[in-house]
Amino acid sequence: MEAARQAGALLRDGRPADLAVAATKTSPIDVVTEMDIAAEKLITGILAERRPDDGLLGEEGADTPGTSGVRWVVDPLDGTVNYLYGLPSWGVSIAAEYGGESVVGVVAAPMRGEVYHAVLGGGAWLGTARLACRPAAPLDQALVGTGFAYVQTRRAHQADVAQRIIPLVRDIRRGGSAALDLCDVAAGRLDGYYERGLNPWDLAAGELIAREAGAVTGGRPGEPASGELVLAASPAVFASLQPLLEEAGAWHD
């Protein structure tokens, strides 16, 4: 929580007026700014000082194996394009894994003034308020979040999937930060969320927070949430939405 708060404050207060793209990743529109890099350096510095034996995986290149069995998975700025444009929907995501399973997750959303956290088996929290996903709702009354890749071929297929889902739900939202979308499921601000192509750092904290708030999480039928497909929703919406996503081929590129 300390690392997430400090990185969030750096990103909020240190954003230069002339912020520019420092690099690109999967495509020319998948961007990294100097602030992504600075935030990851701050987070990894804190973790290395406090937990020197742990492993670490960061979106902007940090990758150390560690010897303790604990691995920190860090997205220093989830929602970089939102941040670049001055939109408020971005956050800092930090999770700790043990034995390949997320056991702690923190997502700081500085422009909301919110910090979400969860410990495996201990519930999900927004500050001191315990979170619970929305109660059961018919699919046609469900507000569902999603996201789109920055690779054109995958994005085109994702648009086709969304076109099939939209007539069946209350509406679709595209927030631009997977970590915040998952926290919004936890907080009852969305009935469900799905996306194809997430990386471990996009979902490690948010998926735990959603699950600890009572949401069902997974991927394709019988599979855990992964880069192939992430789905998090209140139980009834999950049961209705998962087969629709499977039928629509949401896990395809």
C-alpha positions in Angstrom: 0.0 0.0 0.0 2.9 2.4 0.8 4.5 1.7 -2.6 1.2 2.2 -4.5 0.4 5.4 -2.6 3.8 6.9 -3.3 3.8 5.9 -6.9 0.2 7.3 -7.3 1.3 10.6 -5.8 4.3 10.8 -8.1 2.1 10.2 -11.1 -0.6 12.6 -10.0 1.6 15.4 -8.8 4.6 15.0 -11.1 2.9 14.7 -14.5 4.7 17.2 -16.7 2.5 19.5 -18.8 4.5 18.4 -21.9 4.2 14.7 -21.2 5.3 12.7 -24.3 5.5 9.1 -25.4 8.9 7.6 -24.4 8.4 4.3 -26.2 5.9 2.0 -27.8 5.2 -1.7 -27.1 2.9 -4.0 -29.1 2.0 -1.3 -31.7 2.5 2.5 -32.3 -0.6 3.3 -30.2 0.5 1.1 -27.2 2.6 3.6 -25.4 4.9 4.1 -22.5 5.6 7.5 -20.9 8.6 8.6 -18.9 6.2 8.6 -15.9 5.5 4.8 -16.3 9.2 4.2 -16.0 9.7 6.6 -13.1 6.8 5.0 -11.1 8.1 1.5 -11.6 11.6 2.5 -10.5 10.0 4.0 -7.3 8.0 0.9 -6.6 10.7 -1.6 -7.3 13.1 0.4 -5.1 10.7 0.3 -2.1 10.1 -3.5 -2.6 13.8 -4.3 -3.0 14.6 -2.4 0.2 11.8 -4.0 2.3 11.7 -7.4 0.7 15.2 -8.1 -0.8 14.7 -11.8 -1.2 11.5 -11.6 -3.2 11.1 -11.9 -7.0 9.7 -9.1 -9.0 7.9 -8.8 -12.4 7.2 -5.3 -13.7 5.5 -4.1 -16.9 8.3 -1.8 -17.8 11.1 -4.4 -17.6 11.8 -5.3 -14.0 12.2 -9.1 -13.8 14.1 -10.8 -10.9 13.5 -14.3 -9.7 14.1 -14.0 -6.0 14.7 -16.8 -3.5 11.8 -16.5 -1.0 9.0 -17.9 -3.2 7.2 -14.6 -3.2 6.9 -12.6 -6.4 5.7 -9.1 -6.7 3.8 -8.3 -9.9 3.7 -4.6 -10.7 1.9 -2.4 -13.2 3.2 1.1 -12.3 0.6 2.9 -14.5 -2.4 0.9 -15.7 -4.3 3.1 -18.2 -1.3 4.9 -19.7 -3.3 6.2 -22.7 -5.8 7.8 -20.3 -2.9 9.3 -18.3 -1.3 10.6 -21.5 -4.5 12.4 -22.5 -5.3 13.7 -19.0 -8.2 11.4 -18.4 -8.6 10.3 -14.7 -9.1 6.5 -15.2 -5.7 5.2 -14.4 -4.1 3.4 -11.4 -1.2 1.7 -9.8 -1.5 -2.1 -9.4 0.8 -4.2 -7.1 0.2 -7.8 -6.2 2.2 -10.4 -4.3 2.1 -14.0 -5.5 3.1 -17.1 -3.6 3.2 -20.4 -5.3 1.9 -18.8 -8.5 -1.3 -17.5 -6.7 -2.0 -13.9 -5.8 -2.2 -13.5 -2.1 -2.2 -9.7 -1.7 -3.4 -7.1 -4.1 -3.4 -3.3 -4.0 -4.8 -0.9 -6.7 -4.4 2.9 -6.1 -6.6 5.2 -8.1 -5.2 8.7 -7.2 -7.6 10.8 -9.3 -10.5 9.0 -7.5 -8.7 9.4 -4.1 -9.2 5.6 -3.7 -7.0 2.7 -2.7 -8.4 -0.8 -3.0 -6.8 -3.8 -1.3 -7.4 -7.5 -0.7 -5.6 -10.4 1.1 -6.5 -13.9 0.1 -9.3 -15.1 2.4 -9.6 -11.7 4.1 -12.1 -9.9 1.9 -11.7 -6.9 -0.4 -11.6 -3.3 0.9 -11.8 0.3 -0.3 -10.1 2.1 2.5 -11.9 0.8 5.6 -15.1 -0.2 3.8 -15.5 -3.8 2.9 -16.5 -4.4 -0.7 -19.2 -6.6 -2.2 -20.0 -7.1 -5.8 -23.5 -6.3 -7.0 -26.4 -8.7 -6.2 -27.7 -11.0 -8.9 -29.2 -9.3 -11.9 -30.5 -10.7 -15.2 -28.0 -10.3 -18.0 -30.2 -7.8 -19.8 -29.9 -5.5 -16.8 -26.1 -6.0 -16.4 -23.6 -3.2 -17.0 -20.5 -4.8 -18.4 -17.0 -3.4 -18.9 -14.5 -4.5 -21.5 -11.3 -3.4 -23.2 -9.7 -3.5 -26.5 -6.1 -4.4 -27.6 -3.7 -2.0 -29.3 -3.1 -4.6 -32.1 -5.5 -3.9 -35.0 -6.4 -7.5 -35.9 -7.2 -8.4 -32.3 -9.1 -5.1 -31.8 -11.3 -5.8 -34.9 -12.3 -9.2 -33.5 -12.9 -7.7 -30.1 -15.3 -5.2 -31.7 -17.2 -8.1 -33.3 -17.5 -9.8 -29.9 -18.7 -6.6 -28.3 -21.3 -6.1 -31.1 -22.7 -9.5 -30.2 -22.8 -8.8 -26.5 -24.2 -5.3 -26.5 -27.8 -6.2 -27.5 -27.9 -8.7 -24.6 -26.9 -6.4 -21.7 -27.9 -3.1 -20.2 -24.8 -1.4 -21.7 -21.1 -1.7 -22.3 -18.4 0.5 -20.7 -14.8 0.8 -21.8 -12.8 2.5 -19.0 -9.3 2.0 -20.3 -7.8 0.4 -17.2 -8.2 -3.3 -16.5 -7.1 -2.9 -12.9 -9.8 -0.3 -12.2 -12.4 -2.2 -14.2 -11.8 -5.2 -11.9 -12.0 -3.0 -8.8 -15.3 -1.5 -10.2 -16.7 -5.1 -10.3 -15.6 -5.5 -6.7 -17.2 -2.2 -5.7 -20.5 -2.9 -7.4 -19.9 -0.2 -10.1 -20.0 -2.8 -12.8 -21.9 -6.1 -12.9 -19.2 -7.7 -14.9 -16.0 -7.2 -16.9 -14.3 -9.2 -19.6 -11.2 -8.8 -21.8 -8.8 -10.8 -24.0 -5.1 -10.2 -24.0 -4.3 -9.0 -20.5 -0.8 -9.4 -19.1 -0.1 -10.8 -15.6 0.5 -7.3 -14.2 -2.8 -6.0 -15.6 -4.9 -8.5 -13.6 -2.8 -9.9 -10.7 -4.2 -7.4 -8.1 -7.6 -6.6 -9.5 -8.6 -10.2 -10.1 -8.0 -11.0 -6.4 -9.8 -7.9 -5.3 -12.9 -8.8 -7.4 -12.8 -12.4 -6.2 -12.5 -11.4 -2.5 -15.5 -9.1 -3.0 -17.6 -12.1 -4.0 -17.3 -11.9 -7.8 -16.7 -15.1 -9.8 -13.5 -14.9 -11.9 -12.2 -17.1 -14.6 -11.5 -17.4 -18.3 -12.8 -20.0 -20.7 -15.1 -22.6 -19.2 -13.1 -24.5 -16.6 -10.1 -22.3 -16.9 -8.6 -19.6 -14.6 -8.4 -16.0 -15.7 -5.4 -15.5 -18.0 -4.2 -13.6 -21.0 -6.5 -15.8 -23.1 -9.6 -14.4 -21.4 -10.4 -12.7 -18.1 -14.0 -12.6 -16.9 -15.1 -11.2 -13.5 -18.7 -10.8 -12.6 -21.4 -11.3 -10.0 -22.2 -15.0 -9.9 -25.4 -14.9 -11.9 -23.9 -12.6 -14.6 -20.8 -14.8 -14.8 -23.0 -17.8 -15.4 -24.8 -16.1 -18.2 -21.9 -14.2 -19.8 -19.2 -16.9 -19.9 -21.0 -19.2 -22.4 -21.9 -16.2 -24.6 -18.2 -15.2 -24.7 -17.2 -18.7 -25.5 -19.7 -18.9 -28.3 -18.6 -15.5 -29.7 -14.9 -16.7 -29.6 -13.8 -13.9 -27.3 -10.6 -15.9 -26.7 -9.6 -15.7 -30.4 -7.4 -13.1 -31.9 
